[in-house]
Amino acid sequence: GGNYSWTGPNGFTSAVQNPSIPSGTIAASGTYTVTVNVSGCTATASTTVTVNATPTIGAGNDIAICAGANTT
């Protein structure tokens, strides 16, 4: 029953209760703030989000690794 107003890094805004950022990148890291208004009463909260870069793993040019196999 409330009205939501989210703000965040890179101009992020949303008016839904539980927003998401599909395919978020490290640029989405930062502080997100939400203000909720219910019947004229408002509350604000913030949280800091860290998005880590996708790790890359090099197996080499001539090595195949099968699912469930061990490697060093």
All heavy atoms as TSV, in Angstrom:
chain	resi	resn	atom	element	x	y	z
A	1	GLY	N	N	0.794	-1.197	0.000
A	1	GLY	CA	C	0.000	0.000	0.000
A	1	GLY	C	C	0.841	1.268	0.000
A	1	GLY	O	O	0.298	2.340	0.100
A	2	GLY	N	N	2.168	1.146	-0.114
A	2	GLY	CA	C	3.015	2.328	-0.091
A	2	GLY	C	C	3.495	2.719	-1.473
A	2	GLY	O	O	3.351	1.977	-2.433
A	3	ASN	N	N	4.037	3.921	-1.563
A	3	ASN	CA	C	4.676	4.404	-2.787
A	3	ASN	C	C	6.183	4.368	-2.562
A	3	ASN	O	O	6.677	4.881	-1.556
A	3	ASN	CB	C	4.230	5.828	-3.124
A	3	ASN	CG	C	2.758	5.886	-3.468
A	3	ASN	OD1	O	2.260	5.061	-4.213
A	3	ASN	ND2	N	2.059	6.861	-2.911
A	4	TYR	N	N	6.905	3.759	-3.497
A	4	TYR	CA	C	8.344	3.564	-3.362
A	4	TYR	C	C	9.099	4.439	-4.350
A	4	TYR	O	O	8.681	4.589	-5.500
A	4	TYR	CB	C	8.698	2.092	-3.621
A	4	TYR	CG	C	8.077	1.181	-2.596
A	4	TYR	CD1	C	6.768	0.714	-2.738
A	4	TYR	CD2	C	8.779	0.811	-1.466
A	4	TYR	CE1	C	6.202	-0.106	-1.785
A	4	TYR	CE2	C	8.220	-0.018	-0.509
A	4	TYR	CZ	C	6.926	-0.472	-0.679
A	4	TYR	OH	O	6.358	-1.278	0.271
A	5	SER	N	N	10.199	4.972	-3.892
A	5	SER	CA	C	11.058	5.791	-4.752
A	5	SER	C	C	12.513	5.406	-4.486
A	5	SER	O	O	13.083	5.767	-3.456
A	5	SER	CB	C	10.840	7.278	-4.464
A	5	SER	OG	O	11.720	8.056	-5.240
A	6	TRP	N	N	13.084	4.627	-5.418
A	6	TRP	CA	C	14.469	4.169	-5.308
A	6	TRP	C	C	15.389	5.053	-6.130
A	6	TRP	O	O	15.028	5.499	-7.221
A	6	TRP	CB	C	14.606	2.754	-5.857
A	6	TRP	CG	C	14.059	1.668	-4.993
A	6	TRP	CD1	C	12.787	1.171	-5.012
A	6	TRP	CD2	C	14.761	0.925	-3.999
A	6	TRP	NE1	N	12.653	0.160	-4.089
A	6	TRP	CE2	C	13.869	-0.013	-3.458
A	6	TRP	CE3	C	16.071	0.967	-3.525
A	6	TRP	CZ2	C	14.241	-0.901	-2.462
A	6	TRP	CZ3	C	16.442	0.074	-2.539
A	6	TRP	CH2	C	15.527	-0.849	-2.019
A	7	THR	N	N	16.598	5.303	-5.632
A	7	THR	CA	C	17.652	5.954	-6.406
A	7	THR	C	C	18.948	5.186	-6.160
A	7	THR	O	O	19.112	4.528	-5.122
A	7	THR	CB	C	17.854	7.424	-6.001
A	7	THR	OG1	O	18.186	7.491	-4.615
A	7	THR	CG2	C	16.606	8.258	-6.279
A	8	GLY	N	N	19.855	5.277	-7.123
A	8	GLY	CA	C	21.127	4.582	-6.973
A	8	GLY	C	C	22.136	5.030	-8.005
A	8	GLY	O	O	21.913	6.009	-8.738
A	9	PRO	N	N	23.252	4.314	-8.093
A	9	PRO	CA	C	24.336	4.672	-9.014
A	9	PRO	C	C	23.878	4.712	-10.468
A	9	PRO	O	O	22.924	4.033	-10.855
A	9	PRO	CB	C	25.353	3.544	-8.810
A	9	PRO	CG	C	25.032	2.958	-7.483
A	9	PRO	CD	C	23.558	3.126	-7.312
A	10	ASN	N	N	24.602	5.495	-11.259
A	10	ASN	CA	C	24.376	5.599	-12.710
A	10	ASN	C	C	22.960	6.030	-13.064
A	10	ASN	O	O	22.392	5.605	-14.062
A	10	ASN	CB	C	24.712	4.279	-13.414
A	10	ASN	CG	C	26.150	3.893	-13.223
A	10	ASN	OD1	O	27.041	4.721	-13.400
A	10	ASN	ND2	N	26.402	2.658	-12.832
A	11	GLY	N	N	22.358	6.852	-12.223
A	11	GLY	CA	C	21.024	7.363	-12.519
A	11	GLY	C	C	19.902	6.363	-12.291
A	11	GLY	O	O	18.788	6.562	-12.760
A	12	PHE	N	N	20.182	5.275	-11.557
A	12	PHE	CA	C	19.150	4.266	-11.307
A	12	PHE	C	C	17.979	4.876	-10.537
A	12	PHE	O	O	18.164	5.555	-9.532
A	12	PHE	CB	C	19.718	3.098	-10.491
A	12	PHE	CG	C	18.666	2.112	-10.084
A	12	PHE	CD1	C	18.220	1.158	-10.974
A	12	PHE	CD2	C	18.111	2.153	-8.815
A	12	PHE	CE1	C	17.236	0.247	-10.606
A	12	PHE	CE2	C	17.129	1.243	-8.434
A	12	PHE	CZ	C	16.696	0.291	-9.335
A	13	THR	N	N	16.778	4.621	-11.030
A	13	THR	CA	C	15.551	4.991	-10.329
A	13	THR	C	C	14.533	3.880	-10.533
A	13	THR	O	O	14.557	3.165	-11.537
A	13	THR	CB	C	14.938	6.317	-10.830
A	13	THR	OG1	O	14.614	6.189	-12.215
A	13	THR	CG2	C	15.884	7.489	-10.619
A	14	SER	N	N	13.656	3.716	-9.570
A	14	SER	CA	C	12.579	2.743	-9.691
A	14	SER	C	C	11.460	3.147	-8.746
A	14	SER	O	O	11.709	3.742	-7.694
A	14	SER	CB	C	13.069	1.339	-9.349
A	14	SER	OG	O	11.991	0.409	-9.458
A	15	ALA	N	N	10.237	2.787	-9.114
A	15	ALA	CA	C	9.082	3.065	-8.268
A	15	ALA	C	C	8.411	1.775	-7.813
A	15	ALA	O	O	7.306	1.813	-7.288
A	15	ALA	CB	C	8.088	3.945	-9.020
A	16	VAL	N	N	9.077	0.628	-7.988
A	16	VAL	CA	C	8.500	-0.635	-7.543
A	16	VAL	C	C	9.084	-1.026	-6.187
A	16	VAL	O	O	10.169	-0.576	-5.805
A	16	VAL	CB	C	8.706	-1.766	-8.575
A	16	VAL	CG1	C	8.036	-1.419	-9.895
A	16	VAL	CG2	C	10.166	-2.077	-8.785
A	17	GLN	N	N	8.370	-1.886	-5.466
A	17	GLN	CA	C	8.792	-2.260	-4.119
A	17	GLN	C	C	10.126	-3.015	-4.117
A	17	GLN	O	O	10.983	-2.761	-3.287
A	17	GLN	CB	C	7.718	-3.120	-3.465
A	17	GLN	CG	C	8.057	-3.539	-2.045
A	17	GLN	CD	C	6.938	-4.341	-1.388
A	17	GLN	OE1	O	5.899	-4.592	-1.984
A	17	GLN	NE2	N	7.142	-4.732	-0.156
A	18	ASN	N	N	10.302	-3.954	-5.028
A	18	ASN	CA	C	11.503	-4.790	-5.072
A	18	ASN	C	C	12.130	-4.748	-6.464
A	18	ASN	O	O	11.989	-5.693	-7.241
A	18	ASN	CB	C	11.156	-6.237	-4.699
A	18	ASN	CG	C	10.672	-6.359	-3.282
A	18	ASN	OD1	O	11.368	-5.962	-2.361
A	18	ASN	ND2	N	9.469	-6.891	-3.097
A	19	PRO	N	N	12.839	-3.683	-6.796
A	19	PRO	CA	C	13.422	-3.584	-8.131
A	19	PRO	C	C	14.603	-4.541	-8.301
A	19	PRO	O	O	15.183	-5.015	-7.314
A	19	PRO	CB	C	13.893	-2.136	-8.212
A	19	PRO	CG	C	14.187	-1.773	-6.796
A	19	PRO	CD	C	13.169	-2.526	-5.980
A	20	SER	N	N	14.952	-4.826	-9.543
A	20	SER	CA	C	16.128	-5.629	-9.833
A	20	SER	C	C	16.845	-5.021	-11.030
A	20	SER	O	O	16.262	-4.256	-11.800
A	20	SER	CB	C	15.747	-7.089	-10.120
A	20	SER	OG	O	14.957	-7.166	-11.289
A	21	ILE	N	N	18.116	-5.375	-11.160
A	21	ILE	CA	C	18.916	-4.901	-12.280
A	21	ILE	C	C	19.460	-6.142	-12.982
A	21	ILE	O	O	20.472	-6.711	-12.553
A	21	ILE	CB	C	20.069	-3.989	-11.818
A	21	ILE	CG1	C	19.524	-2.796	-11.043
A	21	ILE	CG2	C	20.906	-3.530	-13.010
A	21	ILE	CD1	C	20.594	-1.925	-10.414
A	22	PRO	N	N	18.781	-6.613	-14.028
A	22	PRO	CA	C	19.272	-7.796	-14.741
A	22	PRO	C	C	20.642	-7.518	-15.349
A	22	PRO	O	O	20.900	-6.425	-15.836
A	22	PRO	CB	C	18.235	-8.031	-15.835
A	22	PRO	CG	C	17.038	-7.233	-15.431
A	22	PRO	CD	C	17.549	-6.103	-14.592
A	23	SER	N	N	21.497	-8.495	-15.304
A	23	SER	CA	C	22.839	-8.386	-15.877
A	23	SER	C	C	23.599	-7.193	-15.301
A	23	SER	O	O	24.243	-6.440	-16.028
A	23	SER	CB	C	22.765	-8.274	-17.404
A	23	SER	OG	O	22.098	-9.387	-17.944
A	24	GLY	N	N	23.520	-7.023	-13.989
A	24	GLY	CA	C	24.238	-5.932	-13.332
A	24	GLY	C	C	25.744	-6.052	-13.533
A	24	GLY	O	O	26.285	-7.149	-13.635
A	25	THR	N	N	26.425	-4.934	-13.627
A	25	THR	CA	C	27.875	-4.906	-13.779
A	25	THR	C	C	28.476	-4.215	-12.560
A	25	THR	O	O	27.753	-3.689	-11.709
A	25	THR	CB	C	28.287	-4.139	-15.051
A	25	THR	OG1	O	27.912	-2.763	-14.899
A	25	THR	CG2	C	27.630	-4.720	-16.297
A	26	ILE	N	N	29.805	-4.157	-12.503
A	26	ILE	CA	C	30.442	-3.497	-11.369
A	26	ILE	C	C	30.052	-2.026	-11.291
A	26	ILE	O	O	30.113	-1.430	-10.219
A	26	ILE	CB	C	31.971	-3.682	-11.375
A	26	ILE	CG1	C	32.589	-3.149	-12.641
A	26	ILE	CG2	C	32.343	-5.127	-11.152
A	26	ILE	CD1	C	34.111	-3.157	-12.635
A	27	ALA	N	N	29.611	-1.452	-12.399
A	27	ALA	CA	C	29.167	-0.057	-12.395
A	27	ALA	C	C	27.897	0.126	-11.560
A	27	ALA	O	O	27.557	1.244	-11.183
A	27	ALA	CB	C	28.925	0.429	-13.824
A	28	ALA	N	N	27.189	-0.972	-11.253
A	28	ALA	CA	C	25.976	-0.887	-10.436
A	28	ALA	C	C	26.305	-0.866	-8.941
A	28	ALA	O	O	25.398	-0.780	-8.112
A	28	ALA	CB	C	25.038	-2.049	-10.758
A	29	SER	N	N	27.580	-0.943	-8.592
A	29	SER	CA	C	27.984	-0.879	-7.181
A	29	SER	C	C	27.773	0.528	-6.649
A	29	SER	O	O	27.967	1.506	-7.364
A	29	SER	CB	C	29.464	-1.244	-7.037
A	29	SER	OG	O	29.691	-2.577	-7.393
A	30	GLY	N	N	27.384	0.618	-5.385
A	30	GLY	CA	C	27.219	1.926	-4.760
A	30	GLY	C	C	26.086	1.917	-3.758
A	30	GLY	O	O	25.609	0.869	-3.342
A	31	THR	N	N	25.643	3.090	-3.393
A	31	THR	CA	C	24.592	3.242	-2.391
A	31	THR	C	C	23.229	3.385	-3.065
A	31	THR	O	O	23.049	4.203	-3.966
A	31	THR	CB	C	24.865	4.471	-1.507
A	31	THR	OG1	O	26.134	4.286	-0.865
A	31	THR	CG2	C	23.783	4.655	-0.455
A	32	TYR	N	N	22.298	2.566	-2.616
A	32	TYR	CA	C	20.909	2.621	-3.075
A	32	TYR	C	C	20.055	3.133	-1.927
A	32	TYR	O	O	20.201	2.699	-0.783
A	32	TYR	CB	C	20.425	1.242	-3.523
A	32	TYR	CG	C	21.076	0.801	-4.816
A	32	TYR	CD1	C	22.350	0.249	-4.819
A	32	TYR	CD2	C	20.427	0.962	-6.024
A	32	TYR	CE1	C	22.959	-0.138	-5.997
A	32	TYR	CE2	C	21.022	0.578	-7.219
A	32	TYR	CZ	C	22.291	0.027	-7.195
A	32	TYR	OH	O	22.891	-0.347	-8.363
A	33	THR	N	N	19.160	4.052	-2.230
A	33	THR	CA	C	18.294	4.657	-1.222
A	33	THR	C	C	16.845	4.472	-1.640
A	33	THR	O	O	16.508	4.658	-2.813
A	33	THR	CB	C	18.616	6.160	-1.068
A	33	THR	OG1	O	19.991	6.292	-0.713
A	33	THR	CG2	C	17.758	6.808	-0.006
A	34	VAL	N	N	16.004	4.108	-0.687
A	34	VAL	CA	C	14.579	3.983	-0.953
A	34	VAL	C	C	13.826	4.868	0.034
A	34	VAL	O	O	14.152	4.927	1.213
A	34	VAL	CB	C	14.077	2.519	-0.856
A	34	VAL	CG1	C	14.293	1.931	0.527
A	34	VAL	CG2	C	12.609	2.416	-1.275
A	35	THR	N	N	12.833	5.570	-0.494
A	35	THR	CA	C	11.911	6.343	0.329
A	35	THR	C	C	10.530	5.738	0.119
A	35	THR	O	O	10.102	5.534	-1.020
A	35	THR	CB	C	11.917	7.835	-0.064
A	35	THR	OG1	O	13.236	8.347	0.122
A	35	THR	CG2	C	10.939	8.630	0.772
A	36	VAL	N	N	9.865	5.439	1.230
A	36	VAL	CA	C	8.530	4.842	1.184
A	36	VAL	C	C	7.549	5.816	1.814
A	36	VAL	O	O	7.805	6.378	2.877
A	36	VAL	CB	C	8.486	3.499	1.954
A	36	VAL	CG1	C	7.102	2.866	1.844
A	36	VAL	CG2	C	9.557	2.550	1.446
A	37	ASN	N	N	6.440	6.016	1.119
A	37	ASN	CA	C	5.383	6.889	1.617
A	37	ASN	C	C	4.115	6.067	1.760
A	37	ASN	O	O	3.626	5.489	0.795
A	37	ASN	CB	C	5.164	8.050	0.639
A	37	ASN	CG	C	4.139	9.038	1.161
A	37	ASN	OD1	O	3.088	8.665	1.665
A	37	ASN	ND2	N	4.437	10.313	1.015
A	38	VAL	N	N	3.591	6.023	2.990
A	38	VAL	CA	C	2.332	5.323	3.263
A	38	VAL	C	C	1.423	6.299	3.986
A	38	VAL	O	O	1.738	6.737	5.102
A	38	VAL	CB	C	2.550	4.054	4.116
A	38	VAL	CG1	C	1.220	3.383	4.439
A	38	VAL	CG2	C	3.487	3.083	3.423
A	39	SER	N	N	0.342	6.668	3.348
A	39	SER	CA	C	-0.662	7.563	3.948
A	39	SER	C	C	-0.042	8.838	4.500
A	39	SER	O	O	-0.377	9.300	5.593
A	39	SER	CB	C	-1.435	6.834	5.055
A	39	SER	OG	O	-2.092	5.701	4.537
A	40	GLY	N	N	0.917	9.412	3.765
A	40	GLY	CA	C	1.524	10.680	4.166
A	40	GLY	C	C	2.702	10.546	5.106
A	40	GLY	O	O	3.380	11.525	5.409
A	41	CYS	N	N	2.992	9.349	5.581
A	41	CYS	CA	C	4.155	9.123	6.441
A	41	CYS	C	C	5.286	8.559	5.581
A	41	CYS	O	O	5.062	7.638	4.802
A	41	CYS	CB	C	3.819	8.132	7.555
A	41	CYS	SG	S	2.564	8.730	8.696
A	42	THR	N	N	6.475	9.137	5.725
A	42	THR	CA	C	7.590	8.686	4.905
A	42	THR	C	C	8.714	8.127	5.770
A	42	THR	O	O	8.899	8.517	6.925
A	42	THR	CB	C	8.161	9.823	4.032
A	42	THR	OG1	O	8.637	10.862	4.883
A	42	THR	CG2	C	7.126	10.364	3.082
A	43	ALA	N	N	9.455	7.201	5.173
A	43	ALA	CA	C	10.650	6.630	5.798
A	43	ALA	C	C	11.676	6.425	4.692
A	43	ALA	O	O	11.325	6.112	3.551
A	43	ALA	CB	C	10.325	5.321	6.489
A	44	THR	N	N	12.940	6.618	5.037
A	44	THR	CA	C	14.023	6.467	4.073
A	44	THR	C	C	15.074	5.526	4.646
A	44	THR	O	O	15.384	5.576	5.841
A	44	THR	CB	C	14.666	7.828	3.756
A	44	THR	OG1	O	13.650	8.692	3.215
A	44	THR	CG2	C	15.791	7.707	2.758
A	45	ALA	N	N	15.615	4.662	3.777
A	45	ALA	CA	C	16.690	3.751	4.173
A	45	ALA	C	C	17.658	3.627	3.008
A	45	ALA	O	O	17.291	3.814	1.846
A	45	ALA	CB	C	16.126	2.391	4.542
A	46	SER	N	N	18.917	3.334	3.343
A	46	SER	CA	C	19.956	3.163	2.328
A	46	SER	C	C	20.724	1.882	2.583
A	46	SER	O	O	20.812	1.411	3.724
A	46	SER	CB	C	20.936	4.332	2.354
A	46	SER	OG	O	20.295	5.535	2.023
A	47	THR	N	N	21.285	1.336	1.533
A	47	THR	CA	C	22.159	0.174	1.634
A	47	THR	C	C	23.250	0.290	0.587
A	47	THR	O	O	23.036	0.881	-0.470
A	47	THR	CB	C	21.380	-1.149	1.481
A	47	THR	OG1	O	22.244	-2.235	1.799
A	47	THR	CG2	C	20.837	-1.316	0.073
A	48	THR	N	N	24.407	-0.254	0.897
A	48	THR	CA	C	25.521	-0.243	-0.051
A	48	THR	C	C	25.628	-1.618	-0.691
A	48	THR	O	O	25.622	-2.643	0.005
A	48	THR	CB	C	26.841	0.107	0.656
A	48	THR	OG1	O	26.691	1.407	1.245
A	48	THR	CG2	C	27.996	0.144	-0.320
A	49	VAL	N	N	25.715	-1.629	-2.015
A	49	VAL	CA	C	25.786	-2.869	-2.792
A	49	VAL	C	C	27.120	-2.922	-3.509
A	49	VAL	O	O	27.561	-1.934	-4.099
A	49	VAL	CB	C	24.635	-2.920	-3.824
A	49	VAL	CG1	C	24.765	-4.120	-4.741
A	49	VAL	CG2	C	23.292	-2.924	-3.118
A	50	THR	N	N	27.767	-4.086	-3.467
A	50	THR	CA	C	28.998	-4.303	-4.215
A	50	THR	C	C	28.757	-5.409	-5.226
A	50	THR	O	O	28.351	-6.515	-4.855
A	50	THR	CB	C	30.158	-4.709	-3.291
A	50	THR	OG1	O	30.362	-3.675	-2.330
A	50	THR	CG2	C	31.436	-4.941	-4.072
A	51	VAL	N	N	28.980	-5.119	-6.506
A	51	VAL	CA	C	28.872	-6.117	-7.565
A	51	VAL	C	C	30.290	-6.466	-7.976
A	51	VAL	O	O	31.052	-5.601	-8.397
A	51	VAL	CB	C	28.073	-5.585	-8.774
A	51	VAL	CG1	C	27.991	-6.640	-9.866
A	51	VAL	CG2	C	26.686	-5.128	-8.342
A	52	ASN	N	N	30.654	-7.733	-7.817
A	52	ASN	CA	C	31.989	-8.178	-8.190
A	52	ASN	C	C	32.045	-8.549	-9.663
A	52	ASN	O	O	31.058	-9.026	-10.229
A	52	ASN	CB	C	32.400	-9.389	-7.343
A	52	ASN	CG	C	32.525	-9.027	-5.881
A	52	ASN	OD1	O	33.105	-8.015	-5.532
A	52	ASN	ND2	N	31.957	-9.854	-5.018
A	53	ALA	N	N	33.206	-8.354	-10.274
A	53	ALA	CA	C	33.406	-8.717	-11.678
A	53	ALA	C	C	33.306	-10.227	-11.828
A	53	ALA	O	O	33.653	-10.988	-10.921
A	53	ALA	CB	C	34.764	-8.232	-12.158
A	54	THR	N	N	32.832	-10.674	-12.978
A	54	THR	CA	C	32.774	-12.094	-13.273
A	54	THR	C	C	34.192	-12.626	-13.412
A	54	THR	O	O	34.979	-12.080	-14.178
A	54	THR	CB	C	31.999	-12.340	-14.582
A	54	THR	OG1	O	30.699	-11.777	-14.462
A	54	THR	CG2	C	31.891	-13.818	-14.892
A	55	PRO	N	N	34.523	-13.661	-12.653
A	55	PRO	CA	C	35.886	-14.186	-12.756
A	55	PRO	C	C	36.113	-14.882	-14.094
A	55	PRO	O	O	35.187	-15.442	-14.684
A	55	PRO	CB	C	35.971	-15.194	-11.614
A	55	PRO	CG	C	34.565	-15.585	-11.342
A	55	PRO	CD	C	33.724	-14.397	-11.701
A	56	THR	N	N	37.335	-14.821	-14.564
A	56	THR	CA	C	37.696	-15.542	-15.780
A	56	THR	C	C	38.710	-16.614	-15.407
A	56	THR	O	O	39.603	-16.382	-14.588
A	56	THR	CB	C	38.289	-14.608	-16.848
A	56	THR	OG1	O	39.418	-13.933	-16.287
A	56	THR	CG2	C	37.276	-13.580	-17.302
A	57	ILE	N	N	38.541	-17.763	-15.986
A	57	ILE	CA	C	39.439	-18.875	-15.712
A	57	ILE	C	C	39.991	-19.368	-17.041
A	57	ILE	O	O	39.242	-19.745	-17.933
A	57	ILE	CB	C	38.695	-20.020	-14.996
A	57	ILE	CG1	C	38.123	-19.517	-13.677
A	57	ILE	CG2	C	39.611	-21.212	-14.784
A	57	ILE	CD1	C	37.229	-20.491	-12.980
A	58	GLY	N	N	41.289	-19.332	-17.165
A	58	GLY	CA	C	41.922	-19.814	-18.389
A	58	GLY	C	C	42.390	-21.239	-18.218
A	58	GLY	O	O	43.125	-21.570	-17.298
A	59	ALA	N	N	41.947	-22.125	-19.095
A	59	ALA	CA	C	42.350	-23.525	-19.028
A	59	ALA	C	C	43.493	-23.816	-19.986
A	59	ALA	O	O	43.988	-24.924	-20.027
A	59	ALA	CB	C	41.154	-24.417	-19.345
A	60	GLY	N	N	43.891	-22.837	-20.750
A	60	GLY	CA	C	44.943	-23.065	-21.736
A	60	GLY	C	C	44.342	-23.358	-23.098
A	60	GLY	O	O	43.160	-23.625	-23.232
A	61	ASN	N	N	45.169	-23.306	-24.093
A	61	ASN	CA	C	44.694	-23.483	-25.463
A	61	ASN	C	C	44.398	-24.928	-25.825
A	61	ASN	O	O	43.605	-25.207	-26.696
A	61	ASN	CB	C	45.709	-22.914	-26.455
A	61	ASN	CG	C	45.829	-21.414	-26.320
A	61	ASN	OD1	O	44.893	-20.754	-25.890
A	61	ASN	ND2	N	46.979	-20.869	-26.670
A	62	ASP	N	N	45.070	-25.884	-25.180
A	62	ASP	CA	C	44.922	-27.276	-25.593
A	62	ASP	C	C	44.414	-28.183	-24.479
A	62	ASP	O	O	44.668	-29.367	-24.455
A	62	ASP	CB	C	46.256	-27.808	-26.105
A	62	ASP	CG	C	47.348	-27.714	-25.044
A	62	ASP	OD1	O	47.098	-27.116	-24.000
A	62	ASP	OD2	O	48.452	-28.233	-25.286
A	63	ILE	N	N	43.670	-27.607	-23.525
A	63	ILE	CA	C	43.184	-28.385	-22.399
A	63	ILE	C	C	41.655	-28.324	-22.372
A	63	ILE	O	O	41.067	-27.251	-22.429
A	63	ILE	CB	C	43.738	-27.827	-21.065
A	63	ILE	CG1	C	45.259	-27.898	-21.050
A	63	ILE	CG2	C	43.159	-28.586	-19.888
A	63	ILE	CD1	C	45.896	-27.190	-19.855
A	64	ALA	N	N	41.045	-29.493	-22.270
A	64	ALA	CA	C	39.596	-29.572	-22.103
A	64	ALA	C	C	39.313	-30.002	-20.670
A	64	ALA	O	O	39.964	-30.898	-20.156
A	64	ALA	CB	C	38.999	-30.567	-23.079
A	65	ILE	N	N	38.360	-29.370	-20.044
A	65	ILE	CA	C	37.960	-29.741	-18.685
A	65	ILE	C	C	36.496	-30.122	-18.741
A	65	ILE	O	O	35.651	-29.310	-19.114
A	65	ILE	CB	C	38.190	-28.572	-17.702
A	65	ILE	CG1	C	39.669	-28.180	-17.674
A	65	ILE	CG2	C	37.707	-28.971	-16.318
A	65	ILE	CD1	C	39.963	-26.958	-16.843
A	66	CYS	N	N	36.203	-31.334	-18.357
A	66	CYS	CA	C	34.823	-31.825	-18.373
A	66	CYS	C	C	34.179	-31.588	-17.017
A	66	CYS	O	O	34.860	-31.581	-15.987
A	66	CYS	CB	C	34.797	-33.310	-18.706
A	66	CYS	SG	S	35.475	-33.666	-20.340
A	67	ALA	N	N	32.863	-31.435	-17.015
A	67	ALA	CA	C	32.119	-31.246	-15.768
A	67	ALA	C	C	32.408	-32.394	-14.817
A	67	ALA	O	O	32.407	-33.554	-15.214
A	67	ALA	CB	C	30.642	-31.133	-16.060
A	68	GLY	N	N	32.707	-32.072	-13.571
A	68	GLY	CA	C	32.965	-33.078	-12.560
A	68	GLY	C	C	34.409	-33.564	-12.515
A	68	GLY	O	O	34.778	-34.317	-11.621
A	69	ALA	N	N	35.237	-33.153	-13.468
A	69	ALA	CA	C	36.645	-33.569	-13.496
A	69	ALA	C	C	37.468	-32.699	-12.570
A	69	ALA	O	O	37.099	-31.580	-12.267
A	69	ALA	CB	C	37.175	-33.503	-14.926
A	70	ASN	N	N	38.579	-33.214	-12.107
A	70	ASN	CA	C	39.507	-32.464	-11.279
A	70	ASN	C	C	40.619	-31.884	-12.146
A	70	ASN	O	O	40.991	-32.465	-13.163
A	70	ASN	CB	C	40.138	-33.352	-10.209
A	70	ASN	CG	C	39.094	-33.831	-9.199
A	70	ASN	OD1	O	38.192	-33.093	-8.861
A	70	ASN	ND2	N	39.251	-35.054	-8.743
A	71	THR	N	N	41.149	-30.753	-11.725
A	71	THR	CA	C	42.253	-30.142	-12.444
A	71	THR	C	C	43.141	-29.428	-11.442
A	71	THR	O	O	42.725	-29.121	-10.329
A	71	THR	CB	C	41.754	-29.161	-13.530
A	71	THR	OG1	O	42.870	-28.706	-14.275
A	71	THR	CG2	C	41.030	-27.986	-12.930
A	72	THR	N	N	44.376	-29.156	-11.810
A	72	THR	CA	C	45.277	-28.393	-10.967
A	72	THR	C	C	45.835	-27.231	-11.753
A	72	THR	O	O	45.871	-27.255	-12.968
A	72	THR	CB	C	46.450	-29.252	-10.452
A	72	THR	OG1	O	47.109	-29.838	-11.568
A	72	THR	CG2	C	45.937	-30.344	-9.525
